[in-house]
Amino acid sequence: MAGPGDVEKLTTHTAEGFTFLSMLFGYDPASKRYGKLNLTTWVEYLGKWGLSRALFVTMLFVGMLAALSIEVPDLGTYSSQWLVGTSPIWLPIALLVGAWKVWMWYVRVYFISKQKHILLEMKIPREITRSPRAMELALTNLWTSSGETTLFHRWWRGGVRAYYSFELASFGGQVHFYIWTRESDRNIVESIVYAQYPEVELIEVEDYASKFRYDPEKHMAFSTDYRLDPRSDAFPIKTYLDYELDKDPKEEYKIDPLAYVLEFLSSIKPNEQIWVQIILTLNKDKRRKKGTLQTEPLWEWAEQEQMKSMERHLGKYPFSVGMRAIYIGDKSRFHSPTYVGMRWLWRPFANPQYLNQLRPVRWSNTFDYPWQDFHRMRYKLHTRRFIDAFRRRSWFYTPWITPHNIMTAEAIASLWHPPSSSVTAPGIVRIPATKAEPPPNLPM
């Protein structure tokens, strides 16, 4: 005989079932009737079980098309005649749009391929006396649109504005700081860094990502991007100002959220590597004004929302930001807690008050169920593509265009800055003495 607990469980499950049916079919408890099928809920529900949403929608479309072909026996002939008859209208438009996209793809790839890039390693001294505000000021000087100032530069030469990559890399627990830039912008990068951190050294080094050779028979890898969640750029993550690092307290009282990131990177084993990439460029995102054909900068809209959360972000320059990371290890010693930690690497910067955080998305995160990847074919393909995108530092332009975040220099400086002596992660490579002054031959 069922007891009170069983009745309670049955009541709970029944209520949950009605809630699901209510969302799925638009069930109205008052009239006890079902409304229209909610396709969005179906797609999201199947997606949680690792079933491809695109595949489900495709199968649904094919099924409906097959049902329609039964009702209309000459559907194929009728459709072909309709397409041929209307081709003078849609075909020229399709060819023009396609030709324009191919042209822009070609000239941009050609322009980017002609740019020579270098990787600068930042050598950090034992003592850093400046707060991340210095890095914020340095990053502000990279807010520039040089390279695409006119239609001629953008449409004929394929010019794109400069983009930079600020990176952290751990090789067996030894942590390095890197800046990737165009060789033509080297003087600019060195000037803005030395102006704020005269004690550091920037040295050109070989690109570790290009030197590495991925072997799927030998290596295992876990790759991820980081996306603001719930995908609202209006609400910022926690920054160094929230931790009062701008007040320059005594070293023993400093609480730098970057310390956890560096400590985690220092903890990996000798046969492991973790690469972290923060790619940024000037943000020019626009949106269409409601009820008009006019557009407005997306960030201005975002600032109106930020007035409810953080007024200090008003007036700061917005950057388009792409973030990714990869953990690589030997197959025999691949450590799952390490890639789990890497997925949530930026948890100290999460802002629960405004429900925003950097969440792991795409790449290896998509393989939660065995049926999503037959014989790990997709995993190997994704890993090779990810490493190629990492080597190219490609995010905003071809060949790898990926959705990006919008962040201010304040947020970026919080995620990447030379750590002070209060950060004691053992893997940080520090030089024994500071320089007296930056190189004298830098441009004024």
N, C-alpha and C positions, 0 to 999 in steps of 0.2 A: 504493500500500500504506500502511495506517495505521501511523503511528509511535507511539512511547511517549506523546507529548503528546496525540495524538488518543484513545488508549485511556484516558488519565487524565481527559480531558474527558468522554468517554462514561460512565465510571464515576461521575464527579461528577454529571452530569445524571441518570443512573439513580437514584442515591442520593437526589437531590432529589425526583425523581418519586415514589419510594416513600415519602418523608417526607410529601409532600403527600397522597398516597392514604391514608396511615396516618391523617392528621388528618381527611381528608374522609369516609372510610368506616369509620374505626375498624379499620384493618388491623393484624392481629397477626402480626409476622414469625415468631414461634415456631411458631404453628399454620398459618401461611400461609393465613389465612382473613380475610374481610372481615366486619366487624360491621354495626351499624346506621348509617344515613346521618346524618352530623353536620350538621344544618341550620345551626347557628350559624357553622360554618366556611364553608359555602357563601355565606351572607349577607355575612360579612366579606370574603370573597374577591372577590365581585362589587362590593362597595362600594369596594374599592381601584381598580376600573376605572371609577369614576364612575357606576355603575349604581345607581339608587335602591333601597335595601334594602326600603323600604316597598312599592315597585312590584313587586319580585321576590316578596316574600311574598304580596302580593295576587294576582299572576298564578298563583302556586303554589296558593293557596286556590281560585281560580276554576277552575283546571284540575282539581283534585281534586273540586270540586263538580260539574263537568261530567261527569267520569268516574262519579261516584256517581249522577248523574241517568240515565245509560245503564243502570246496573244496577237502579235503582228508577224505573220510568217515571212513577209518580205522586208523585215527590218533592216537587214544588211544592205539590200539593194537600195531601199529608200534612203538610208543614211548616206551611202556613197553618192547617190545622185544629189542629195542636199549639199554635201560638202563640195562637190565639183561645181554645182550651180552657184554657190555663194563664194567660191574661191577668188573671183575678182575683187571681192570686198576685203576678206580677211587675209589672203595670202600676201599681198604687198605689205600690209602692216606687220605681219609676222616676220617676213624677210627683213624689213627695215629694222625692227627691234632686235632680231637675232644678229644681224650684221653689226649693229652698233655695240652690242654686248661683246661680240667676238673681237671687234676692233679695240675696245677699251681693255679687254683682257690682254690682248697682244701687246699694246703699247706700254701698259703698266708692267707686265712681266719683263719686257725688254728694258724698261727704265730701271727697274729694281735689280735686274741681273748685271747692269753696268755699274752699280754702286759697289764700292769696295768697303767692307765692314771689318772692324777690328774688335778684339775683346781685351778690355783693360781690367786687371785685377787690382783691387784696392787693398793695399797693405796697411793694416791698422796697428797703431802703436799701443803700448800698454796703457797709456793715459789718454782718454778723450774727455775734454772738459765741457763740450757744448752739448746742448739738448737737441732732440730731433727737430726743433724749430729751425736750426741751421740747415738741415737737409730739406725742409719744406721750402725755405727761401731759395735754395739751389735748384730744386725741381721747378719752381715757378719760372725760372729763366728758360726752361725747355718748352714753354707754351708758345709755340711758333708755327706758322703755316708756310714757311719757306719751302719752295719746290712746287707749289700748286697755286701760285698767286693769281694767275690769269687763265682764261679759257684756253689760250694757246698752249700753256704749260700742261694743263690738265688733260685736254682732249687730243692734242697732236703729239706732244712729247711723252704723254703718259706720266707726268710728274705726280708724285705723291708726297705729302708732308713727311718730315722726318719722324721716325719712331725709334724709341730706345728701349733697351731691355736691362732691367736691374735684377741680378740673379744671386741666388745662394746655392752653393754646391757643396755637398759633403762626400768625401771620398774616404770610406772606412772610418768615419768619425772626425775627420779633419775638415773644418768648415772654411770656405773661401767666399769672398765677396767679389762680384764681377759687374762690370758695366759694358754692354755691347752697344756700339754706335757706328755710324758711318765714319770712315777715315777722314773725310772732309770736315766733320764736326768734332774731331778730336780736341782741337784747341778750345772750342767752346765748352766741352765737357770738363776738360782739365781746369779751365778758368773758374767755372762755377763751383767745382768741388774744392779747389785749393783756396778759393776766397773764403769759404766757410770752415774748411778743415785743413788748415795749412800744415798740420802735423802728419797727415796721411801721405801715402805714395801711390801713384797710379802707374802700373807697369804693363806694357803690352805683352800678352801671353798667347799661347796656342789655344785654339778653341777646343775645350774638352769634349763637347758634344759631337763635333765633327770627327774627332780622333777616335771616339768609341765605336766599336763594331759589335752590333747586336747579333747574337747567335741564338735562335730559338731552341736549339738543341742543348745549349749550355746555360742560357740565362732565362730567368723569370722576371717579369716586370709588371708593375701596377701603375697606370697612368691616370691622371685626372685633371680636369679644369676646375676652377673655383668661380662660382657665380653668386652674386648677392641674392639672398633669399629673405623675404618673398619677392625678389626681383624688382624692388622699388628703389631706384637710385636716389630718391628724395630723402631717404632716411640713412644716415651714415653709420658706419661701424664705430666702435670705440677707438679713440685716437690717444696720442700721447698727452693731450690736454686733459682728458678724462682721468689720466693717472698722475696729473700735476707735474709732469716732467719738464714743463716750461718754466717752472719756478726754480729750477736748478738747486734742489736741496742737497744736503750732504750725501755722499756716495752711499752710506749705509742706510739711508732712508729712501733711496730711489727704488721704484717698482716699475720695471720696464717690461711690458707684455712680450716684447721680442725675445726676452730671456728664455721663455719656454721654447720658442721655435729653435733657437740656437742650441739649447740643451738637448732637445730631441734630435737634432741633426748630429750632435756630438756623440749620441748614444749608439749609433748603428755599428755593425760589426765590420772587421777589416775587409771582407769580401763584398761589401755592399756599397751602393751609391744612391744618393738622392739629389736630384736637380730641381730647383725651384726657379720659376721665371715670372717676372712682373713686367709686362710690355705696356708702354704708354705712349700716347700721342695726343696732340691737341684735339679736343672734342668739338665736333660741328654737327651733332645730331639735331635734327629738326622734326617737328610734328605739325600736322595740319590743324589750324584753328577750327574749332567746331562751327559748322554752318557756313564756312568760307573755303575758298581755294588757296588762301594765303597760308604761309608757314611761319613758324616762330622757333627760336632755339629751344630745344628740349630742356636744357639746364635752367632757363629762366622760369619755365613752368615748375621745374623741380624746386627752385628756390622758394616759390610760394608755399610749397608743402613743407619745406624745411623750416619755415618760420614757426611751425608748430613743434618742431623737434630741437633743432640747433641753430640759433640765429647767427652763430659765429661763422657758419659756412657761407653766409651771404656775401657775395662780392668776390669770392675766391675763384681762381681759374679752374675750370673743369677739364679733366683729362679722360679720354677713352682708355680703359685699362683692361688688359687680358692677363689672366693668371693661370698658370699650369704647373704641374709637378709630376715627377716620375721616380719611382723606387725600383732599383735594379739589383738583383742578387743572383747567386748561383742557384740552379734548380734544386740541388740537394739540401740547401740551407735557407731557402726562401722563408721569411719569417712573417706570418700573417699579422701579428700585432703591430709590426712596423708599418705596413701599408695602411692599417686602420688608423694608426696615429698620424700618418701623413695626410689621410683624407680630411681629418679634423685639425690640421696643423694650425689654423688661424682661430681656433676657439677662444683664446684670450681676448680677441678683438671683437667678439660677438657683443651685440648691444641688445640685451633682452627687453629693455624698456621700450624700444622702438621696433622690436621683432626683426632685426636685420643681422645677418651673419654671412660669412663666406662659406658656401655649401659646396661639397664635391659633386660634380656633374660630368656626364658624358664619358667617353672612352671606356676604361675598365669597369667603371661603376655600372655599366648597363648589363653586365653578365651576372645576374643573381640566381638564375635557374639553369639546370643542365640543358634544357631544350632550347635555350637561347643561342647556344654556340656548339654546333656539331663538330666533334673532334678538334675543338679549339681553333677552328679555321678563322673565325671572326676576331678572336683574341690576337692571333699573330698578325693579322692584317691591321688591326687597330694600333698595335704596338709599333709596327713599322711606320705607319702614317704619323703617329704621335711624335716619334723621334725625328722624322723628317720635318715636321712643323716646328719642333723645338730647335733644330739646327738652323733653320731658315729664319727663326724668330718671326714667323709669319702668323698674323692674327687679323689684321684689318684689311689686307689686300690679298690678291691671288698669290699662290694657289690655295691657301688655307684661310678662308674668311669665316670667323667665328663670332657669335654674339658676345658683346663686351659689357663691362660695367662702366659707370660714370663715377669718378672719384675726384676729390680735390687733392692738391699737393699735401695738405695736412694728413689725409688718410694714407697716402702712399708713403710719406716720410715716416709714418708710424710703423709701416710694414717692413721698411728697408732703410736702415741708417747705421752708421758706425756705432757699435755698442760702447758704452763707457766701461770703466773698470769695475762698476758694480755688477756687470754681467760676467760671471765667472765660468761660463761653459768651457770645459777643458779642450774642446776641439777648435776653438777660435784661433786662427793663425795670427799672431801678433808679432810685430817687429820689436826688437829690444829697445830701440831709442827713437825719439821723434826727430823730425827734420827741423832745422832752424827756420827755414822759409821755403816757399814753393819755388820751382825753377824760375830763374830770372828772365828767361826768353819767352814767357807767355805774352800774348798780345794784351794790350791795355784796354 
